[in-house]
Amino acid sequence: MAKRRRRTKKRKMNRGLKWTIIILVMLVALVGAYFGRHVYMRYRQQYEQQQTIEKQAKEKRDFIKKIAPEAQKMQTKYHVMSSITIAQAILESNWGKSSLAKDYHNLFGIKGSGANSKVMSTKEYTNGQWVTISGRFKVYSSWNASIADHTKLMLNGTYYNSNNYSAVVNATNYKDAAQALQDADYATDPDYAKKLINIIQTYDLDQYDN
């Protein structure tokens, strides 16, 4: 009788141990699945972020390559530095993605009047703060036409001062040209020159000046 009880007790212990092992295996599997999914999701998120970064980098390279030839052509003819033209196009049009650039090929926010212009919203820095205003901007047939007109503006100046941008045209380096643009009030942004210089240095745009 005592031997039978010991065997029964041993069988119960074995069954208990078996279920304990099964439960532990299931727990390990669940924990492994959880962390495996977590690692996978993290990897996928990092992969998608990297893909987005690479796509954006390619779009920027393509934009520069698309407008650089015309900028260089204008520099050869009229001495307006290519790096400045490209940097302004990047800054003013957000890499060609602004509505003004996409819909009307206006890369530089050049204002206009009459039938060949459109009313658009824009931001200007006034009295120490950014405000949104409406303005009328020129419409072009292509980005190349916009670049050519930008060069014409640099050469001919504004209606109130024909020499307004002469310092830009006569500059011998992009830093002086950028500062000349700010001094001539091309934009209301108090950091305009600094932003242009940063863009030129970040994307090595001075290579197009040679």
FENBELDA-V412530 format. One line per field, one symbol per residue. ss: DSSP state (a for helix, b for strand, c for the rest). psi: psi as a letter, one per 40 degrees, with the letter a starting at -180 (. if undefined). A space follows every 50 residues. Layout:
ss: ???
psi: ???
//
This chain:
ss: caaaaaaaaaaaaaaaaaaaaaaaaaaaaaaaaaaaaaaaaaaaaaaaaa aaaaaaaaaaaaaaaaaaaaaaaaaaaacccaaaaaaaaaaaacccccaa aaaaccccccbcccccbbbbbbbbbbccbbbbbbbbbbccccaaaaaaaa aaaaaacbccbccccaaaaacccaaaaaaaaaaccccccccaaaaaaaaa aaccaaaaac
psi: dddddddddddddddddddddddddddddddddddddddddddddddddd ddddddddddddddddeddddddddddeehhdddddddddddeffeeidd dddefheefhiaiadfiihiiihihhfeihihihihiihididddddddd dddddeaideheedfddddeieiddddddddddefdiehefddddddddd ddefeedee.
//
